[in-house]
Amino acid sequence: MVVEIHANVGKNRLFIRIEGRLDGDQARMAADAMIKEMDRLRPGFDVVSDLTKAEPMGPAGAAALKRVLEAQRERKYGRAVRIVGKSAAVAVQFARESKEFHHEPYLAFSLEEAERLLDGLLP
């Protein structure tokens, strides 16, 4: 499992990349790291989540996702884009978990497409 988290303070964006299955203690630690990086950003920050190589989560991963979504809402995030590639099962799971928070991100097929969308270069 790989989790990369990076706050780009200049662009006011949080970048998250998950590969493999996120669950258990790893899910809790990843959620803590995501929230810590959010705290470096200003309200209205954008979130880009690359899930192209992610696998469906178990209960601990779903609980961690809900905690991250709540933290985003509390910190008044702006827009969210999920890069889903061909990982339809993961995209569906994230969408299902996100509904409770009225969190409806844009979907993109690559990081480049996500960046162009957030930079206002796509309709």
Backbone as a chain_set.jsonl record, in Angstrom:
{"seq": "MVVEIHANVGKNRLFIRIEGRLDGDQARMAADAMIKEMDRLRPGFDVVSDLTKAEPMGPAGAAALKRVLEAQRERKYGRAVRIVGKSAAVAVQFARESKEFHHEPYLAFSLEEAERLLDGLLP", "coords": {"N": [[0.84, -1.168, 0.0], [0.527, 2.213, -0.806], [0.607, 5.558, 0.165], [0.514, 8.849, -0.664], [0.767, 12.168, 0.312], [0.356, 15.567, -0.109], [0.521, 18.989, 0.466], [0.045, 21.726, -1.546], [0.831, 24.759, -0.976], [0.997, 27.172, -2.351], [-0.791, 26.893, -4.543], [-2.951, 26.298, -3.066], [-3.895, 23.658, -2.662], [-4.632, 20.262, -1.914], [-3.041, 17.264, -2.442], [-3.597, 13.859, -2.918], [-2.569, 10.543, -3.119], [-3.393, 7.227, -3.518], [-2.449, 3.891, -3.437], [-3.216, 0.503, -3.732], [-4.714, -1.306, -0.958], [-6.321, 0.489, 1.508], [-6.507, 0.334, 4.84], [-7.23, -0.487, 8.321], [-4.717, 0.26, 10.794], [-3.05, 1.668, 9.087], [-4.85, 3.139, 7.541], [-5.934, 4.854, 9.46], [-3.614, 6.295, 10.197], [-2.987, 7.478, 7.74], [-5.236, 9.108, 7.385], [-4.871, 10.878, 9.542], [-2.519, 12.153, 8.659], [-3.454, 13.373, 6.309], [-5.293, 15.216, 7.339], [-3.577, 16.796, 8.86], [-2.041, 17.961, 6.79], [-4.071, 19.41, 5.522], [-4.435, 21.438, 7.343], [-2.435, 23.181, 6.742], [-3.339, 24.671, 4.691], [-5.403, 27.278, 3.199], [-8.856, 28.249, 3.875], [-11.215, 27.124, 1.45], [-9.599, 25.579, -0.059], [-8.586, 23.259, -2.634], [-9.045, 19.757, -3.373], [-7.319, 17.027, -4.634], [-7.609, 13.75, -5.413], [-5.945, 10.89, -6.208], [-6.945, 7.927, -7.285], [-6.382, 5.887, -8.984], [-4.95, 3.512, -8.733], [-5.925, 2.402, -6.488], [-7.472, 0.107, -4.174], [-10.63, -1.387, -3.209], [-11.851, -0.417, 0.048], [-11.832, -1.655, 3.432], [-13.839, -1.795, 6.474], [-12.406, -0.135, 8.359], [-10.971, 1.55, 6.67], [-13.085, 2.865, 5.392], [-14.179, 4.232, 7.575], [-12.048, 5.942, 8.161], [-12.03, 7.467, 5.826], [-14.477, 8.819, 6.066], [-13.871, 10.416, 8.269], [-11.896, 12.064, 7.186], [-13.375, 13.368, 5.172], [-15.207, 14.776, 6.759], [-13.415, 16.472, 8.076], [-12.512, 17.96, 5.894], [-14.843, 19.338, 5.238], [-15.284, 20.806, 7.612], [-13.096, 22.497, 7.469], [-13.748, 24.042, 5.392], [-13.401, 23.339, 2.554], [-12.87, 23.845, -0.997], [-13.216, 22.887, -4.027], [-13.337, 19.472, -5.202], [-11.582, 16.866, -6.784], [-11.577, 13.676, -8.117], [-9.341, 11.371, -9.304], [-9.912, 8.736, -11.221], [-9.333, 6.871, -13.189], [-9.419, 3.64, -14.345], [-10.574, 2.434, -12.203], [-13.291, 1.581, -11.286], [-14.773, 0.308, -9.196], [-13.637, 1.297, -6.849], [-14.122, 4.028, -7.189], [-16.915, 4.056, -7.037], [-17.284, 3.167, -4.388], [-16.05, 5.285, -2.915], [-17.733, 7.361, -3.722], [-20.166, 6.548, -2.624], [-19.605, 6.62, 0.149], [-19.145, 9.342, 0.374], [-21.566, 10.631, -0.069], [-23.053, 11.048, 2.273], [-21.925, 13.319, 3.321], [-22.581, 15.229, 1.535], [-20.734, 15.583, -0.446], [-19.579, 16.018, -3.478], [-17.453, 15.318, -5.718], [-15.656, 16.348, -8.696], [-14.894, 14.192, -11.438], [-11.956, 12.823, -12.828], [-9.674, 11.592, -15.308], [-6.957, 11.661, -15.234], [-4.057, 13.143, -13.628], [-3.246, 15.431, -14.923], [-5.6, 16.225, -16.249], [-7.19, 16.781, -14.003], [-5.779, 18.936, -12.871], [-6.007, 20.846, -14.962], [-8.759, 21.217, -14.926], [-9.163, 22.356, -12.355], [-7.635, 24.633, -12.647], [-9.186, 26.098, -14.267], [-9.164, 25.643, -16.972], [-10.707, 23.87, -18.305], [-14.083, 23.263, -19.338]], "CA": [[0.0, 0.0, 0.0], [1.241, 3.478, -0.889], [-0.186, 6.77, 0.333], [1.291, 10.08, -0.771], [-0.058, 13.326, 0.664], [1.155, 16.782, -0.269], [-0.205, 20.259, 0.384], [0.682, 22.764, -2.343], [0.329, 25.966, -0.333], [0.865, 28.21, -3.371], [-2.03, 26.676, -5.297], [-3.989, 26.012, -2.085], [-4.436, 22.345, -3.051], [-4.179, 19.05, -1.25], [-2.919, 16.143, -3.364], [-3.591, 12.573, -2.235], [-2.487, 9.398, -4.029], [-3.505, 5.964, -2.796], [-2.272, 2.664, -4.221], [-3.465, -0.671, -2.908], [-5.854, -1.303, -0.033], [-6.131, 1.358, 2.665], [-7.346, -0.167, 5.919], [-6.6, -0.68, 9.622], [-3.888, 1.331, 11.339], [-2.55, 2.477, 7.967], [-5.923, 4.069, 7.171], [-6.005, 5.884, 10.506], [-2.422, 7.14, 10.088], [-3.12, 8.262, 6.51], [-6.242, 10.145, 7.652], [-4.211, 11.875, 10.391], [-1.586, 12.906, 7.81], [-4.25, 14.214, 5.405], [-5.85, 16.327, 8.127], [-2.445, 17.667, 9.19], [-1.712, 18.733, 5.589], [-5.169, 20.367, 5.312], [-4.247, 22.566, 8.248], [-1.455, 24.087, 6.134], [-3.999, 25.359, 3.585], [-6.42, 28.288, 3.513], [-10.219, 27.832, 3.529], [-11.466, 27.157, 0.012], [-8.597, 24.749, -0.741], [-9.06, 22.175, -3.495], [-8.513, 18.436, -3.047], [-7.171, 16.118, -5.761], [-7.348, 12.393, -4.92], [-5.626, 9.952, -7.282], [-7.364, 6.588, -6.86], [-6.279, 5.012, -10.15], [-4.389, 2.209, -8.362], [-6.461, 2.046, -5.175], [-8.368, -1.045, -4.087], [-11.728, -1.113, -2.274], [-11.474, -0.374, 1.456], [-12.616, -2.352, 4.434], [-14.526, -0.901, 7.407], [-11.517, 0.88, 8.943], [-10.698, 2.518, 5.614], [-14.3, 3.671, 5.204], [-14.281, 5.129, 8.734], [-11.012, 6.966, 7.986], [-12.496, 8.344, 4.753], [-15.511, 9.693, 6.629], [-13.2, 11.398, 9.127], [-11.237, 13.023, 6.291], [-14.419, 14.178, 4.536], [-15.712, 15.699, 7.777], [-12.368, 17.474, 8.283], [-12.544, 18.854, 4.729], [-16.02, 20.196, 5.373], [-15.021, 21.719, 8.728], [-12.079, 23.455, 7.04], [-14.345, 24.776, 4.273], [-12.729, 23.068, 1.284], [-13.537, 24.39, -2.179], [-13.604, 21.846, -4.979], [-12.64, 18.195, -5.089], [-11.505, 16.081, -8.016], [-11.063, 12.318, -7.937], [-8.793, 10.748, -10.5], [-10.371, 7.359, -11.047], [-8.82, 5.951, -14.194], [-10.324, 2.522, -14.63], [-10.916, 1.793, -10.93], [-14.711, 1.879, -11.081], [-15.251, -0.173, -7.902], [-13.169, 2.239, -5.833], [-14.861, 5.282, -7.407], [-18.266, 3.853, -6.522], [-17.214, 3.128, -2.924], [-15.795, 6.635, -2.427], [-18.944, 8.151, -3.962], [-21.172, 6.12, -1.644], [-19.209, 7.149, 1.455], [-19.156, 10.8, 0.313], [-22.938, 11.158, -0.138], [-23.474, 11.469, 3.609], [-21.372, 14.649, 3.569], [-22.938, 16.052, 0.375], [-19.431, 15.818, -1.057], [-19.711, 15.505, -4.837], [-16.3, 15.791, -6.468], [-15.531, 16.123, -10.131], [-14.103, 13.008, -11.743], [-10.976, 13.031, -13.889], [-8.988, 10.353, -15.665], [-5.524, 11.832, -15.052], [-3.677, 14.303, -12.83], [-3.232, 16.579, -15.832], [-6.983, 16.653, -16.438], [-7.628, 17.367, -12.737], [-5.135, 20.252, -12.761], [-6.622, 21.752, -15.949], [-10.108, 21.528, -14.447], [-9.06, 23.274, -11.218], [-7.048, 25.892, -13.125], [-10.188, 26.789, -15.097], [-8.859, 25.447, -18.388], [-11.72, 22.97, -18.86], [-15.434, 23.768, -19.021]], "C": [[0.889, 1.236, 0.0], [0.242, 4.61, -0.687], [0.772, 7.945, 0.256], [0.341, 11.243, -0.536], [0.836, 14.552, 0.581], [0.24, 17.993, -0.36], [0.626, 21.219, -0.456], [0.089, 24.08, -1.851], [0.112, 27.074, -1.359], [-0.431, 28.108, -4.158], [-3.213, 26.421, -4.367], [-4.717, 24.705, -2.435], [-3.81, 21.233, -2.239], [-4.184, 17.926, -2.281], [-2.782, 14.858, -2.554], [-3.5, 11.49, -3.304], [-2.477, 8.136, -3.186], [-3.333, 4.823, -3.792], [-2.481, 1.49, -3.282], [-4.66, -0.483, -1.994], [-5.506, -0.485, 1.204], [-7.071, 0.893, 3.761], [-6.553, -0.247, 7.213], [-5.826, 0.533, 10.096], [-3.351, 2.238, 10.241], [-3.59, 3.509, 7.549], [-6.025, 5.196, 8.189], [-4.814, 6.841, 10.419], [-2.486, 8.022, 8.844], [-4.13, 9.392, 6.71], [-5.644, 11.245, 8.517], [-3.292, 12.761, 9.558], [-2.339, 13.837, 6.863], [-4.787, 15.433, 6.141], [-4.75, 17.307, 8.503], [-2.062, 18.542, 7.992], [-2.806, 19.755, 5.273], [-4.966, 21.62, 6.147], [-3.199, 23.557, 7.736], [-2.094, 24.983, 5.065], [-5.04, 26.357, 4.083], [-7.815, 27.731, 3.205], [-10.457, 28.029, 2.03], [-10.477, 26.316, -0.766], [-9.271, 23.659, -1.571], [-8.387, 20.871, -3.08], [-8.485, 17.595, -4.324], [-6.776, 14.759, -5.192], [-7.137, 11.467, -6.107], [-5.895, 8.542, -6.776], [-7.181, 5.558, -7.966], [-5.733, 3.625, -9.806], [-4.858, 1.773, -6.975], [-7.364, 0.826, -5.285], [-9.487, -0.713, -3.104], [-11.273, -1.238, -0.819], [-12.37, -1.269, 2.298], [-13.24, -1.335, 5.384], [-13.635, 0.192, 8.005], [-11.166, 1.949, 7.917], [-11.887, 3.433, 5.377], [-14.471, 4.66, 6.354], [-13.261, 6.264, 8.623], [-11.428, 7.96, 6.908], [-13.552, 9.309, 5.285], [-14.895, 10.773, 7.506], [-12.512, 12.469, 8.283], [-12.274, 13.93, 5.629], [-15.011, 15.192, 5.512], [-14.693, 16.814, 8.023], [-12.319, 18.461, 7.113], [-13.696, 19.843, 4.869], [-15.81, 21.236, 6.477], [-14.04, 22.824, 8.331], [-12.493, 24.218, 5.787], [-13.568, 24.615, 2.966], [-13.528, 23.674, 0.141], [-14.038, 23.274, -3.08], [-12.795, 20.587, -4.732], [-12.698, 17.496, -6.438], [-10.932, 14.723, -7.651], [-10.581, 11.798, -9.279], [-9.062, 9.262, -10.351], [-9.811, 6.391, -12.071], [-9.843, 4.878, -14.494], [-10.775, 1.814, -13.358], [-12.362, 2.107, -10.546], [-15.201, 1.462, -9.695], [-14.851, 0.791, -6.79], [-13.928, 3.56, -5.961], [-16.265, 5.183, -6.84], [-18.255, 3.847, -4.995], [-16.985, 4.52, -2.355], [-17.032, 7.511, -2.606], [-20.015, 7.822, -2.933], [-20.854, 6.704, -0.267], [-19.338, 8.669, 1.501], [-20.552, 11.397, 0.342], [-23.409, 11.712, 1.192], [-23.03, 12.905, 3.907], [-21.708, 15.631, 2.45], [-21.677, 16.496, -0.369], [-19.474, 15.184, -2.453], [-18.575, 16.035, -5.698], [-16.455, 15.593, -7.967], [-14.737, 14.838, -10.3], [-13.174, 13.331, -12.908], [-10.29, 11.698, -14.149], [-7.481, 10.449, -15.529], [-5.27, 13.052, -14.171], [-3.688, 15.559, -13.693], [-4.64, 17.126, -16.051], [-7.517, 17.318, -15.168], [-7.056, 18.773, -12.573], [-5.774, 21.258, -13.724], [-8.028, 22.163, -15.498], [-10.042, 22.564, -13.33], [-8.472, 24.627, -11.62], [-7.993, 26.655, -14.033], [-9.955, 26.641, -16.583], [-9.803, 24.459, -19.067], [-13.095, 23.527, -18.492], [-16.039, 23.059, -17.815]], "O": [[1.884, 1.295, 0.722], [-0.832, 4.621, -1.289], [1.73, 8.024, 1.024], [-0.747, 11.299, -1.107], [1.937, 14.572, 1.132], [-0.696, 18.021, -1.159], [1.778, 21.499, -0.125], [-1.008, 24.469, -2.252], [-0.85, 27.835, -1.253], [-1.094, 29.115, -4.409], [-4.353, 26.337, -4.824], [-5.945, 24.643, -2.496], [-2.622, 21.26, -1.92], [-5.204, 17.664, -2.917], [-1.971, 14.77, -1.632], [-4.252, 11.507, -4.278], [-1.671, 7.987, -2.267], [-3.977, 4.787, -4.841], [-1.974, 1.488, -2.16], [-5.507, 0.381, -2.221], [-4.503, -0.749, 1.867], [-8.288, 1.033, 3.641], [-5.332, -0.093, 7.202], [-6.21, 1.675, 9.846], [-3.212, 3.444, 10.443], [-3.236, 4.645, 7.235], [-6.185, 6.36, 7.819], [-4.979, 8.054, 10.551], [-2.085, 9.186, 8.887], [-3.902, 10.513, 6.254], [-5.881, 12.426, 8.26], [-3.284, 13.98, 9.727], [-1.91, 14.968, 6.637], [-4.739, 16.55, 5.625], [-4.963, 18.519, 8.469], [-1.788, 19.73, 8.157], [-2.503, 20.852, 4.804], [-5.285, 22.727, 5.713], [-3.097, 24.667, 8.259], [-1.472, 25.934, 4.591], [-5.496, 26.292, 5.225], [-7.949, 26.84, 2.366], [-9.959, 28.981, 1.429], [-10.496, 26.321, -1.997], [-10.369, 23.201, -1.256], [-7.297, 20.878, -2.508], [-9.498, 17.464, -5.011], [-5.727, 14.631, -4.561], [-8.042, 11.277, -6.92], [-5.158, 8.026, -5.936], [-7.757, 4.472, -7.902], [-6.021, 2.66, -10.513], [-4.264, 0.887, -6.361], [-7.941, 0.548, -6.337], [-9.313, 0.157, -2.25], [-10.417, -2.062, -0.496], [-13.5, -1.59, 1.927], [-13.177, -0.134, 5.125], [-14.075, 1.333, 8.141], [-11.072, 3.128, 8.258], [-11.721, 4.637, 5.184], [-14.866, 5.805, 6.131], [-13.567, 7.411, 8.948], [-11.205, 9.161, 7.054], [-13.512, 10.499, 4.975], [-15.344, 11.919, 7.489], [-12.545, 13.65, 8.63], [-12.064, 15.14, 5.538], [-15.286, 16.332, 5.138], [-15.072, 17.977, 8.163], [-12.11, 19.657, 7.316], [-13.53, 21.041, 4.641], [-16.125, 22.411, 6.293], [-14.148, 23.954, 8.807], [-11.696, 24.947, 5.196], [-13.137, 25.592, 2.353], [-14.712, 23.977, 0.288], [-15.153, 22.778, -2.911], [-11.719, 20.623, -4.136], [-13.711, 17.525, -7.136], [-9.919, 14.633, -6.957], [-11.322, 11.789, -10.262], [-8.512, 8.606, -9.466], [-9.818, 5.184, -11.832], [-10.985, 5.168, -14.85], [-11.305, 0.705, -13.427], [-12.608, 2.826, -9.577], [-15.974, 2.194, -9.076], [-15.644, 1.067, -5.89], [-14.332, 4.145, -4.955], [-16.753, 6.131, -6.225], [-19.123, 4.457, -4.37], [-17.66, 4.906, -1.401], [-17.347, 8.319, -1.733], [-20.694, 8.717, -2.43], [-21.743, 7.226, 0.405], [-19.612, 9.229, 2.562], [-20.716, 12.552, 0.735], [-24.091, 12.736, 1.234], [-23.692, 13.618, 4.662], [-21.178, 16.742, 2.42], [-21.578, 17.624, -0.85], [-19.413, 13.962, -2.589], [-18.711, 17.079, -6.335], [-17.263, 14.791, -8.436], [-13.992, 14.441, -9.404], [-13.556, 14.024, -13.851], [-10.323, 10.793, -13.314], [-6.782, 9.448, -15.686], [-6.153, 13.89, -13.987], [-4.096, 16.628, -13.237], [-4.85, 18.338, -16.041], [-8.227, 18.32, -15.254], [-7.771, 19.694, -12.18], [-6.049, 22.394, -13.339], [-8.432, 23.313, -15.67], [-10.784, 23.546, -13.354], [-8.778, 25.647, -11.002], [-7.655, 27.735, -14.518], [-10.482, 27.421, -17.376], [-9.706, 24.238, -20.274], [-13.252, 24.181, -17.462], [-17.165, 23.364, -17.42]]}, "num_chains": 1, "name": "protein.A"}
